[in-house]
Amino acid sequence: MNPSLILCFIIIVGTLIIIYATIYNKIMIYKTKIEKAEGIIDEALRKKYDTICHINIYIKKIITKKDYLKEYIDLKNKKISNYDLDRKLTEAINTILELKNDYSELDNKEFNKELKNINQINEELTSSKNYYNKNTNELNSLIRKFPINIVAKIHHIQIKPFFDGKNMQDEIIDDFKL
């Protein structure tokens, strides 16, 4: 074999390996960012749930007629997505705010401190969801491009849905959720 032919072959293979590794690393950077955001969202949702449980104990002390938040407290026993959990916990917060308006006994320093904690958690959730969706959008855009789509298929990396649970790749165009 001709040494220049072998050298050309080595250069071409080496270039392909470098391109492959660069593409793979780029995909992994976005996957890591998305996983980090998922972890932050998980933790924030746990804190929000725990705070709602604490508020529920306080509400039960003042309002003994009915357990207004039972449905939301029972969420820990259900297997639902983070998106659905976030929606349910937001419903619970709305219920808590309505109770606060209806029962003046709930409008005190301790109760308001817990609501302030909820607001801080919501800010953290909002920024984490935006970060998640931004990086999901970037990853999905990459996966659709050639030759990145080949590397993604080799490693079984697929298009990810956004945090709101929408799949922009499916045929359902009216999956907007309120």
Backbone as a printed PyTorch tensor [residue, N CA C, xyz], in Angstrom:
tensor([[[  0.8350,  -1.1930,   0.0000],
         [  0.0000,   0.0000,   0.0000],
         [  0.8660,   1.2370,   0.0000]],

        [[  0.3280,   2.2390,  -0.6190],
         [  1.0210,   3.5170,  -0.7480],
         [  0.9620,   4.2680,   0.5910]],

        [[  2.1130,   4.7390,   1.1200],
         [  2.1180,   5.4370,   2.4120],
         [  1.2720,   6.7120,   2.4010]],

        [[  1.2000,   7.4010,   1.2900],
         [  0.3880,   8.6270,   1.2440],
         [ -1.1090,   8.2890,   1.3010]],

        [[ -1.4820,   7.1560,   0.7510],
         [ -2.8700,   6.7020,   0.8260],
         [ -3.2370,   6.3390,   2.2690]],

        [[ -2.3300,   5.6870,   2.9630],
         [ -2.5490,   5.3290,   4.3680],
         [ -2.6530,   6.5990,   5.2100]],

        [[ -1.7800,   7.5700,   4.9320],
         [ -1.8010,   8.8350,   5.6740],
         [ -3.1200,   9.5740,   5.4420]],

        [[ -3.5860,   9.5960,   4.1960],
         [ -4.8850,  10.2340,   3.8880],
         [ -6.0100,   9.5220,   4.6190]],

        [[ -5.9720,   8.2030,   4.6400],
         [ -6.9940,   7.4220,   5.3340],
         [ -6.9880,   7.7440,   6.8300]],

        [[ -5.8070,   7.8150,   7.4310],
         [ -5.6840,   8.1310,   8.8610],
         [ -6.2000,   9.5400,   9.1420]],

        [[ -5.8920,  10.4810,   8.2790],
         [ -6.3480,  11.8700,   8.4590],
         [ -7.8750,  11.9430,   8.3540]],

        [[ -8.4540,  11.2610,   7.3880],
         [ -9.9090,  11.2640,   7.2110],
         [-10.5980,  10.6060,   8.4170]],

        [[-10.0950,   9.4530,   8.8310],
         [-10.6860,   8.7550,   9.9870],
         [-10.5260,   9.6070,  11.2490]],

        [[ -9.3540,  10.1990,  11.4360],
         [ -9.1100,  11.0590,  12.6000],
         [-10.0410,  12.2670,  12.6080]],

        [[-10.2390,  12.8600,  11.4440],
         [-11.1480,  14.0110,  11.3340],
         [-12.5770,  13.5990,  11.6560]],

        [[-13.0100,  12.4530,  11.1500],
         [-14.3560,  11.9550,  11.4450],
         [-14.5320,  11.6750,  12.9320]],

        [[-13.5100,  11.1220,  13.5650],
         [-13.5850,  10.8520,  15.0030],
         [-13.6820,  12.1540,  15.7910]],

        [[-12.9170,  13.1450,  15.4020],
         [-12.9620,  14.4500,  16.0840],
         [-14.3360,  15.0960,  15.9000]],

        [[-14.8770,  15.0440,  14.6900],
         [-16.2040,  15.6060,  14.4300],
         [-17.2550,  14.8680,  15.2600]],

        [[-17.1660,  13.5490,  15.2710],
         [-18.1050,  12.7290,  16.0380],
         [-18.0450,  13.0910,  17.5270]],

        [[-16.8370,  13.1710,  18.0680],
         [-16.6610,  13.4880,  19.4940],
         [-17.1670,  14.8940,  19.8050]],

        [[-16.9290,  15.8310,  18.9260],
         [-17.3960,  17.2090,  19.1270],
         [-18.9230,  17.2650,  19.1480]],

        [[-19.5320,  16.5880,  18.2080],
         [-21.0020,  16.5560,  18.1500],
         [-21.5660,  15.8770,  19.3960]],

        [[-20.9930,  14.7440,  19.7710],
         [-21.4680,  14.0180,  20.9480],
         [-21.3440,  14.8870,  22.2000]],

        [[-20.2180,  15.5540,  22.3440],
         [-20.0140,  16.4180,  23.5120],
         [-21.0050,  17.5760,  23.5420]],

        [[-21.2960,  18.1290,  22.3870],
         [-22.2650,  19.2220,  22.3160],
         [-23.6480,  18.7400,  22.7650]],

        [[-24.0520,  17.5720,  22.3090],
         [-25.3330,  16.9940,  22.7210],
         [-25.3310,  16.7410,  24.2320]],

        [[-24.2350,  16.1980,  24.7510],
         [-24.1480,  15.8710,  26.1730],
         [-24.1850,  17.1330,  27.0450]],

        [[-23.6370,  18.2300,  26.5530],
         [-23.6930,  19.4910,  27.3060],
         [-25.1460,  19.8880,  27.5250]],

        [[-25.9500,  19.8380,  26.4780],
         [-27.3650,  20.2050,  26.6160],
         [-28.1230,  19.1980,  27.4690]],

        [[-27.8250,  17.9130,  27.3110],
         [-28.4900,  16.9040,  28.1530],
         [-28.1670,  17.1340,  29.6260]],

        [[-26.9200,  17.4790,  29.9120],
         [-26.5160,  17.7470,  31.2940],
         [-27.2320,  18.9750,  31.8480]],

        [[-27.3410,  20.0170,  31.0470],
         [-28.0550,  21.2220,  31.4790],
         [-29.5260,  20.9110,  31.7580]],

        [[-30.1290,  20.1100,  30.9090],
         [-31.5350,  19.7350,  31.0830],
         [-31.7000,  18.8970,  32.3500]],

        [[-30.8120,  17.9470,  32.5640],
         [-30.8850,  17.1160,  33.7700],
         [-30.6810,  17.9530,  35.0320]],

        [[-29.8020,  18.9300,  34.9640],
         [-29.5870,  19.8230,  36.1080],
         [-30.8720,  20.5980,  36.4030]],

        [[-31.5020,  21.1250,  35.3590],
         [-32.7570,  21.8580,  35.5430],
         [-33.8410,  20.9400,  36.0910]],

        [[-33.9000,  19.6980,  35.6090],
         [-34.8840,  18.7380,  36.1280],
         [-34.6700,  18.4950,  37.6190]],

        [[-33.4280,  18.3900,  38.0320],
         [-33.1210,  18.1900,  39.4430],
         [-33.5620,  19.3740,  40.2950]],

        [[-33.3250,  20.5710,  39.8050],
         [-33.7330,  21.7750,  40.5330],
         [-35.2550,  21.8530,  40.6020]],

        [[-35.9140,  21.5220,  39.4960],
         [-37.3850,  21.5280,  39.4690],
         [-37.9280,  20.4910,  40.4490]],

        [[-37.3530,  19.2890,  40.4530],
         [-37.7830,  18.2380,  41.3980],
         [-37.6820,  18.7330,  42.8370]],

        [[-36.5350,  19.3060,  43.1720],
         [-36.3110,  19.7760,  44.5410],
         [-37.2770,  20.9060,  44.8970]],

        [[-37.4890,  21.8260,  43.9810],
         [-38.4070,  22.9420,  44.2460],
         [-39.8380,  22.4410,  44.4170]],

        [[-40.2360,  21.4690,  43.6150],
         [-41.5830,  20.9130,  43.7600],
         [-41.7380,  20.1870,  45.0930]],

        [[-40.6820,  19.5050,  45.5480],
         [-40.7320,  18.8630,  46.8630],
         [-40.8860,  19.9010,  47.9670]],

        [[-40.1020,  20.9870,  47.8630],
         [-40.1970,  22.0570,  48.8670],
         [-41.5880,  22.6890,  48.8510]],

        [[-42.1320,  22.8820,  47.6590],
         [-43.4610,  23.4780,  47.5350],
         [-44.5130,  22.5480,  48.1570]],

        [[-44.3990,  21.2700,  47.8680],
         [-45.3290,  20.2900,  48.4390],
         [-45.2250,  20.2840,  49.9650]],

        [[-43.9960,  20.2410,  50.4780],
         [-43.7960,  20.2250,  51.9340],
         [-44.3580,  21.4880,  52.5840]],

        [[-44.1790,  22.6180,  51.9320],
         [-44.7000,  23.8740,  52.4730],
         [-46.2260,  23.8550,  52.4690]],

        [[-46.8200,  23.3190,  51.4230],
         [-48.2850,  23.2070,  51.3710],
         [-48.7760,  22.2730,  52.4770]],

        [[-48.0520,  21.1850,  52.7370],
         [-48.4220,  20.2830,  53.8370],
         [-48.3610,  21.0220,  55.1750]],

        [[-47.3380,  21.8350,  55.3440],
         [-47.2050,  22.6050,  56.5880],
         [-48.3470,  23.6110,  56.7040]],

        [[-48.6680,  24.2820,  55.6270],
         [-49.7810,  25.2400,  55.6250],
         [-51.0900,  24.5110,  55.9290]],

        [[-51.2380,  23.3020,  55.3930],
         [-52.4560,  22.5230,  55.6190],
         [-52.6570,  22.2330,  57.1060]],

        [[-51.5980,  21.9030,  57.7990],
         [-51.6890,  21.6610,  59.2450],
         [-52.1860,  22.9240,  59.9450]],

        [[-51.6490,  24.0400,  59.5410],
         [-52.0470,  25.3170,  60.1330],
         [-53.5190,  25.6230,  59.8240]],

        [[-53.9280,  25.3720,  58.5910],
         [-55.3240,  25.6220,  58.1930],
         [-56.2650,  24.7190,  58.9840]],

        [[-55.8980,  23.4550,  59.1560],
         [-56.7460,  22.5130,  59.8910],
         [-56.9710,  22.9500,  61.3420]],

        [[-55.9850,  23.6360,  61.9230],
         [-56.1410,  24.1240,  63.2920],
         [-57.2140,  25.2070,  63.3700]],

        [[-57.3350,  25.9930,  62.3110],
         [-58.2790,  27.1150,  62.3150],
         [-59.6150,  26.7230,  61.7030]],

        [[-59.5710,  25.9510,  60.6090],
         [-60.8010,  25.5490,  59.9210],
         [-60.9650,  24.0400,  60.1110]],

        [[-61.8140,  23.6620,  61.0120],
         [-61.9600,  22.2350,  61.3380],
         [-63.0960,  21.5610,  60.5840]],

        [[-63.9070,  22.3620,  59.8890],
         [-65.0840,  21.8050,  59.2020],
         [-64.7270,  20.8870,  58.0410]],

        [[-63.7180,  21.2790,  57.2900],
         [-63.4350,  20.5710,  56.0490],
         [-61.9250,  20.5630,  55.7930]],

        [[-61.4490,  19.4870,  55.1880],
         [-60.0390,  19.3910,  54.7970],
         [-59.9240,  19.8410,  53.3380]],

        [[-59.6880,  21.1210,  53.1450],
         [-59.6870,  21.7110,  51.8130],
         [-58.5370,  21.2290,  50.9280]],

        [[-57.4410,  20.8230,  51.5260],
         [-56.2530,  20.4760,  50.7380],
         [-55.9830,  18.9720,  50.6710]],

        [[-56.9190,  18.1490,  51.1220],
         [-56.7130,  16.6960,  51.1470],
         [-56.3220,  16.1430,  49.7820]],

        [[-57.0170,  16.5810,  48.7560],
         [-56.7320,  16.1140,  47.3900],
         [-55.2740,  16.3880,  47.0070]],

        [[-54.7500,  17.5130,  47.4410],
         [-53.3850,  17.8920,  47.0840],
         [-52.3480,  17.1960,  47.9670]],

        [[-52.7130,  16.9750,  49.2140],
         [-51.8080,  16.2690,  50.1220],
         [-51.6610,  14.8190,  49.6840]],

        [[-52.7060,  14.2420,  49.1180],
         [-52.6850,  12.8560,  48.6630],
         [-51.8910,  12.6680,  47.3640]],

        [[-51.3710,  13.7240,  46.7830],
         [-50.6200,  13.6190,  45.5300],
         [-49.3520,  12.7750,  45.6820]],

        [[-48.8100,  12.7110,  46.9000],
         [-47.5730,  11.9530,  47.0870],
         [-47.7590,  10.4720,  46.7920]],

        [[-48.9880,   9.9930,  46.8590],
         [-49.2580,   8.5820,  46.6020],
         [-49.5500,   8.2900,  45.1320]],

        [[-49.5800,   9.3390,  44.3150],
         [-49.8880,   9.1610,  42.8950],
         [-48.6330,   9.3380,  42.0650]],

        [[-48.5690,   8.6130,  40.9920],
         [-47.4460,   8.7500,  40.0680],
         [-47.8810,   9.6870,  38.9410]],

        [[-47.4760,  10.9490,  39.0800],
         [-47.8010,  11.9290,  38.0550],
         [-46.5180,  12.6520,  37.6400]],

        [[-46.5520,  13.2580,  36.4830],
         [-45.3780,  13.9610,  35.9830],
         [-45.1310,  15.2280,  36.7920]],

        [[-43.9180,  15.7350,  36.6930],
         [-43.6010,  16.9960,  37.3640],
         [-44.5090,  18.1160,  36.8750]],

        [[-44.8190,  18.0840,  35.5900],
         [-45.6860,  19.1240,  35.0430],
         [-47.0650,  19.0650,  35.6980]],

        [[-47.6380,  17.8810,  35.7980],
         [-48.9570,  17.7290,  36.4240],
         [-48.8940,  18.0600,  37.9140]],

        [[-47.8050,  17.6640,  38.5700],
         [-47.6340,  18.0010,  39.9820],
         [-47.5670,  19.5180,  40.1640]],

        [[-46.8320,  20.1780,  39.2920],
         [-46.7370,  21.6390,  39.3640],
         [-48.1100,  22.2830,  39.2070]],

        [[-48.8880,  21.7990,  38.2670],
         [-50.2440,  22.3350,  38.0620],
         [-51.1240,  22.1120,  39.2910]],

        [[-51.0610,  20.9180,  39.8670],
         [-51.8760,  20.6060,  41.0490],
         [-51.4520,  21.4510,  42.2480]],

        [[-50.1500,  21.6280,  42.4330],
         [-49.6790,  22.4370,  43.5450],
         [-50.0570,  23.9010,  43.3710]],

        [[-50.0940,  24.3630,  42.1450],
         [-50.5500,  25.7340,  41.8740],
         [-52.0370,  25.8620,  42.2200]],

        [[-52.8170,  24.8300,  41.9000],
         [-54.2310,  24.8230,  42.2980],
         [-54.3560,  24.8840,  43.8200]],

        [[-53.4950,  24.1480,  44.5140],
         [-53.5240,  24.1480,  45.9840],
         [-53.2170,  25.5420,  46.5250]],

        [[-52.2560,  26.2110,  45.9300],
         [-51.9080,  27.5770,  46.3600],
         [-53.0970,  28.5050,  46.1450]],

        [[-53.7720,  28.3570,  45.0240],
         [-54.9620,  29.1910,  44.7660],
         [-56.0420,  28.9320,  45.8140]],

        [[-56.2130,  27.6660,  46.1940],
         [-57.1730,  27.3270,  47.2460],
         [-56.7580,  27.9690,  48.5690]],

        [[-55.4730,  27.9160,  48.8710],
         [-54.9590,  28.5160,  50.1050],
         [-55.2170,  30.0200,  50.1190]],

        [[-54.9850,  30.6720,  49.0020],
         [-55.2130,  32.1190,  48.9270],
         [-56.7000,  32.4600,  49.0890]],

        [[-57.5660,  31.6280,  48.5170],
         [-59.0070,  31.8400,  48.7040],
         [-59.3950,  31.6760,  50.1700]],

        [[-58.8250,  30.6670,  50.8270],
         [-59.1140,  30.4530,  52.2480],
         [-58.6140,  31.6370,  53.0830]],

        [[-57.4680,  32.1470,  52.7200],
         [-56.9230,  33.3060,  53.4400],
         [-57.8650,  34.5020,  53.3170]],

        [[-58.4340,  34.6820,  52.1360],
         [-59.3860,  35.7870,  51.9270],
         [-60.6910,  35.5560,  52.6970]],

        [[-61.1000,  34.3000,  52.8100],
         [-62.3670,  33.9780,  53.4710],
         [-62.2560,  33.9330,  54.9990]],

        [[-61.0900,  33.5980,  55.5130],
         [-60.9020,  33.4360,  56.9550],
         [-59.8160,  34.4030,  57.4280]],

        [[-60.2200,  35.4590,  58.0780],
         [-59.2640,  36.4810,  58.5210],
         [-58.2710,  35.9290,  59.5480]],

        [[-58.6240,  34.8400,  60.2250],
         [-57.7110,  34.2340,  61.1980],
         [-56.4190,  33.7350,  60.5350]],

        [[-56.4920,  33.4650,  59.2430],
         [-55.3140,  32.9710,  58.5250],
         [-54.3570,  34.0910,  58.1240]],

        [[-54.8160,  35.3220,  58.2070],
         [-53.9840,  36.4530,  57.8020],
         [-53.1290,  36.8880,  58.9880]],

        [[-52.0400,  36.1490,  59.2240],
         [-51.1430,  36.4880,  60.3210],
         [-49.6900,  36.2960,  59.8780]],

        [[-48.7780,  36.6150,  60.7530],
         [-47.3520,  36.6290,  60.4240],
         [-46.8320,  35.2560,  59.9860]],

        [[-47.1640,  34.2110,  60.7420],
         [-46.6670,  32.8660,  60.4270],
         [-47.2030,  32.3690,  59.0820]],

        [[-48.4850,  32.5680,  58.8580],
         [-49.1150,  32.1330,  57.6110],
         [-48.5300,  32.8930,  56.4240]],

        [[-48.3650,  34.2030,  56.5860],
         [-47.8000,  35.0250,  55.5080],
         [-46.3430,  34.6640,  55.2230]],

        [[-45.6200,  34.2270,  56.2560],
         [-44.2390,  33.7810,  56.0660],
         [-44.2140,  32.5380,  55.1670]],

        [[-45.1460,  31.6180,  55.3960],
         [-45.2220,  30.4150,  54.5560],
         [-45.5920,  30.7750,  53.1110]],

        [[-46.4780,  31.7390,  52.9520],
         [-46.8430,  32.1810,  51.5960],
         [-45.6560,  32.8410,  50.8980]],

        [[-44.8480,  33.5540,  51.6710],
         [-43.6450,  34.1670,  51.1040],
         [-42.6770,  33.0800,  50.6400]],

        [[-42.5720,  31.9990,  51.4310],
         [-41.7350,  30.8650,  51.0190],
         [-42.2330,  30.2720,  49.7050]],

        [[-43.5420,  30.1520,  49.5870],
         [-44.1350,  29.6380,  48.3410],
         [-43.7680,  30.5480,  47.1680]],

        [[-43.8390,  31.8500,  47.3660],
         [-43.4930,  32.7930,  46.2910],
         [-42.0350,  32.6440,  45.8750]],

        [[-41.1470,  32.4490,  46.8470],
         [-39.7360,  32.2440,  46.5150],
         [-39.5350,  30.9450,  45.7410]],

        [[-40.2340,  29.9120,  46.1630],
         [-40.1470,  28.6290,  45.4500],
         [-40.6870,  28.7830,  44.0310]],

        [[-41.7780,  29.5210,  43.8720],
         [-42.3400,  29.7430,  42.5380],
         [-41.3690,  30.4940,  41.6350]],

        [[-40.6390,  31.4510,  42.1870],
         [-39.6310,  32.1630,  41.3880],
         [-38.5330,  31.2040,  40.9350]],

        [[-38.0970,  30.3420,  41.8500],
         [-37.0810,  29.3510,  41.5160],
         [-37.6080,  28.3900,  40.4420]],

        [[-38.8480,  27.9680,  40.5940],
         [-39.4590,  27.0740,  39.6010],
         [-39.5550,  27.7370,  38.2350]],

        [[-39.9800,  28.9830,  38.2150],
         [-40.1270,  29.6920,  36.9400],
         [-38.7920,  29.7970,  36.2200]],

        [[-37.7560,  30.1780,  36.9450],
         [-36.4490,  30.3080,  36.2880],
         [-35.9180,  28.9430,  35.8540]],

        [[-36.1360,  27.9230,  36.6570],
         [-35.6750,  26.5770,  36.2910],
         [-36.4270,  26.0280,  35.0790]],

        [[-37.7350,  26.2800,  35.0310],
         [-38.5220,  25.8180,  33.8770],
         [-38.0880,  26.5470,  32.6090]],

        [[-37.8150,  27.8410,  32.7260],
         [-37.3360,  28.5900,  31.5570],
         [-35.9860,  28.0580,  31.0880]],

        [[-35.0970,  27.7740,  32.0290],
         [-33.7800,  27.2200,  31.7100],
         [-33.9310,  25.8480,  31.0520]],

        [[-34.8090,  25.0290,  31.6130],
         [-35.0800,  23.7040,  31.0600],
         [-35.5950,  23.8170,  29.6220]],

        [[-36.6010,  24.6580,  29.4250],
         [-37.1990,  24.7900,  28.0890],
         [-36.2210,  25.3740,  27.0810]],

        [[-35.4000,  26.3200,  27.5200],
         [-34.4110,  26.9210,  26.6130],
         [-33.4250,  25.8540,  26.1350]],

        [[-32.9070,  25.0610,  27.0640],
         [-31.9350,  24.0370,  26.6970],
         [-32.5790,  22.8710,  25.9570]],

        [[-33.8310,  22.5780,  26.2710],
         [-34.5620,  21.5510,  25.5270],
         [-34.7370,  21.9970,  24.0840]],

        [[-35.0690,  23.2550,  23.8960],
         [-35.2160,  23.7980,  22.5510],
         [-33.8970,  23.7050,  21.7780]],

        [[-32.7950,  24.0470,  22.4430],
         [-31.4820,  23.9700,  21.7910],
         [-31.1310,  22.5250,  21.4250]],

        [[-31.3580,  21.6100,  22.3640],
         [-31.0680,  20.2030,  22.0880],
         [-31.9250,  19.6810,  20.9440]],

        [[-33.2080,  19.9850,  20.9830],
         [-34.1030,  19.5230,  19.9200],
         [-33.7050,  20.1000,  18.5640]],

        [[-33.2830,  21.3550,  18.5530],
         [-32.8250,  21.9650,  17.2990],
         [-31.5890,  21.2470,  16.7730]],

        [[-30.6810,  20.9120,  17.6670],
         [-29.4660,  20.1900,  17.2500],
         [-29.8020,  18.8230,  16.6740]],

        [[-30.6840,  18.1100,  17.3730],
         [-31.0050,  16.7420,  16.9740],
         [-31.6370,  16.7010,  15.5820]],

        [[-32.2530,  17.7580,  15.1800],
         [-32.8990,  17.7860,  13.8630],
         [-31.9130,  18.0490,  12.7190]],

        [[-30.6860,  18.4140,  13.0390],
         [-29.7110,  18.7970,  12.0070],
         [-28.7950,  17.6360,  11.6480]],

        [[-28.4050,  17.6340,  10.3820],
         [-27.4290,  16.6610,   9.8980],
         [-26.0400,  17.2320,  10.1440]],

        [[-25.1030,  16.5220,  10.5730],
         [-24.9610,  15.1020,  10.8860],
         [-25.2480,  14.7810,  12.3580]],

        [[-25.6770,  15.7910,  13.1070],
         [-25.9200,  15.5930,  14.5410],
         [-27.0100,  14.5470,  14.7640]],

        [[-28.0000,  14.5210,  13.8600],
         [-29.0800,  13.5460,  14.0220],
         [-28.5720,  12.1030,  13.9460]],

        [[-27.5160,  11.8800,  13.2070],
         [-26.9400,  10.5320,  13.1070],
         [-26.3160,  10.1310,  14.4470]],

        [[-25.5480,  11.0560,  15.0240],
         [-24.9210,  10.7830,  16.3260],
         [-26.0080,  10.5580,  17.3840]],

        [[-27.0600,  11.3730,  17.3400],
         [-28.1630,  11.2340,  18.3010],
         [-28.8400,   9.8680,  18.1530]],

        [[-29.0520,   9.4190,  16.9210],
         [-29.6760,   8.1030,  16.7080],
         [-28.7790,   6.9770,  17.2110]],

        [[-27.4800,   7.1140,  17.0010],
         [-26.5510,   6.0830,  17.4610],
         [-26.6430,   5.9260,  18.9800]],

        [[-26.8170,   7.0390,  19.6920],
         [-26.8560,   7.0150,  21.1580],
         [-28.2860,   7.0290,  21.7060]],

        [[-29.2620,   6.8110,  20.8430],
         [-30.6760,   6.7450,  21.2260],
         [-31.1400,   8.0070,  21.9600]],

        [[-30.6860,   9.1500,  21.4890],
         [-31.0910,  10.4320,  22.0680],
         [-32.2250,  10.9630,  21.2020]],

        [[-33.3540,  11.2020,  21.8440],
         [-34.5330,  11.6220,  21.1000],
         [-34.9430,  13.0360,  21.4850]],

        [[-35.8500,  13.5830,  20.6880],
         [-36.4170,  14.8980,  20.9530],
         [-37.1040,  14.8500,  22.3200]],

        [[-36.8580,  15.8500,  23.1470],
         [-37.4580,  15.9130,  24.4790],
         [-38.6510,  16.8570,  24.4640]],

        [[-39.6740,  16.5360,  25.2290],
         [-40.7970,  17.4830,  25.3410],
         [-40.4150,  18.6470,  26.2480]],

        [[-41.0780,  19.7630,  26.0620],
         [-40.8610,  20.9170,  26.9170],
         [-41.4960,  20.6510,  28.2710]],

        [[-41.2030,  21.5180,  29.2630],
         [-41.7080,  21.2770,  30.6130],
         [-43.2290,  21.2560,  30.6580]],

        [[-43.8770,  21.9780,  29.7850],
         [-45.3420,  22.0290,  29.8280],
         [-45.9850,  20.7500,  29.3210]],

        [[-45.1780,  19.7660,  28.9650],
         [-45.7160,  18.4760,  28.5540],
         [-46.0920,  18.4070,  27.0900]],

        [[-45.9130,  19.4940,  26.3720],
         [-46.2500,  19.4750,  24.9490],
         [-45.1810,  18.7350,  24.1660]],

        [[-45.6250,  17.9870,  23.2000],
         [-44.7200,  17.3680,  22.2540],
         [-44.9170,  18.0900,  20.9340]],

        [[-43.9350,  18.8790,  20.5760],
         [-44.0580,  19.6870,  19.3580],
         [-43.8770,  18.8300,  18.0960]],

        [[-43.5590,  17.5490,  18.2560],
         [-43.3310,  16.6710,  17.1130],
         [-44.5530,  15.8390,  16.7440]],

        [[-45.5700,  15.8390,  17.6230],
         [-46.7070,  14.9960,  17.3360],
         [-47.7090,  15.7170,  16.4310]],

        [[-48.7470,  15.0100,  16.0900],
         [-49.7540,  15.5440,  15.1820],
         [-50.8330,  16.3460,  15.8960]],

        [[-50.8140,  16.3420,  17.2130],
         [-51.8240,  17.0530,  17.9860],
         [-51.4540,  18.5270,  18.0340]],

        [[-52.2700,  19.3600,  17.4090],
         [-51.9370,  20.7820,  17.3800],
         [-52.7040,  21.5670,  18.4340]],

        [[-53.6870,  20.9570,  19.0750],
         [-54.4580,  21.6840,  20.0690],
         [-54.2250,  21.1270,  21.4670]],

        [[-52.9280,  20.8790,  21.8110],
         [-52.6270,  20.3440,  23.1420],
         [-52.2370,  21.4400,  24.1230]],

        [[-52.7170,  22.6360,  23.8780],
         [-52.4900,  23.7360,  24.8040],
         [-53.2270,  23.4510,  26.0930]],

        [[-52.5240,  23.6240,  27.2170],
         [-53.1200,  23.3210,  28.5090],
         [-53.2360,  24.5840,  29.3310]],

        [[-54.3640,  24.7470,  29.9970],
         [-54.5480,  25.8920,  30.8950],
         [-54.3700,  25.4670,  32.3260]]])
